[in-house]
């Protein structure tokens, strides 16, 4: 099932280029077609624990999962840039 816009999602893989890890939570803000007709992309807004926006990234749609009732939240410190 495709997540709805503005829904919180979880990443199902790491994105070291964005300093994002599997399990990180983001808000889905849009879908974008791939320019070469490949896999659709998902534009995500990333927030810190205080709700402050810290990044906007685009990832393949296959790398996001809908949150489920048995998912558990945790925190991790951002590595210094």
C-alpha positions in Angstrom: 0.0 0.0 0.0 1.3 3.4 -0.9 1.6 5.9 2.0 -0.6 9.0 2.0 1.0 12.4 1.7 1.9 14.1 5.0 1.9 10.7 6.7 4.9 9.7 9.0 6.9 6.8 7.5 10.0 4.9 8.5 13.0 4.2 6.4 13.7 0.5 5.7 17.4 1.1 4.8 20.3 3.4 5.5 21.2 6.5 3.5 24.7 7.5 4.7 24.8 10.3 2.2 22.0 12.0 4.2 23.1 10.7 7.6 19.8 8.7 7.8 19.5 5.2 9.2 17.0 2.4 8.8 14.2 3.0 11.3 14.4 6.8 11.1 11.1 8.5 10.9 10.2 11.2 8.4 7.1 12.9 6.9 6.2 12.1 3.3 5.6 15.4 1.5 5.4 14.4 -2.1 6.0 11.8 -4.8 8.1 12.4 -7.9 8.6 10.4 -11.1 12.0 9.2 -12.0 13.4 11.2 -14.9 14.4 8.0 -16.8 11.1 6.2 -16.0 12.6 4.0 -13.3 11.3 3.8 -9.7 9.2 6.6 -8.3 10.7 8.8 -5.6 9.4 10.0 -2.3 10.3 13.4 -1.0 10.7 13.3 2.8 11.0 16.0 5.4 13.2 15.0 8.3 12.7 16.5 11.8 14.7 16.3 15.0 13.1 15.2 18.3 11.9 18.7 19.0 9.9 18.9 15.8 12.3 21.2 14.0 12.9 20.5 10.3 16.5 19.6 9.6 16.4 18.2 6.0 14.4 17.5 2.9 15.6 14.4 0.9 14.4 12.3 -2.0 14.6 8.5 -1.7 13.2 5.6 -3.8 9.6 4.7 -2.8 10.7 1.1 -2.0 12.8 2.4 0.9 9.9 3.7 3.0 7.4 1.8 5.2 4.2 2.8 6.8 4.3 2.9 10.6 2.5 0.0 12.3 0.9 -0.2 15.8 3.7 -2.5 17.0 6.5 -0.2 16.0 8.5 1.4 18.8 10.2 4.8 18.7 13.7 5.5 19.9 16.3 8.3 19.6 19.8 8.6 18.3 22.2 11.5 18.3 23.1 13.1 15.0 26.8 12.7 14.2 28.7 16.0 14.1 28.9 17.4 10.6 
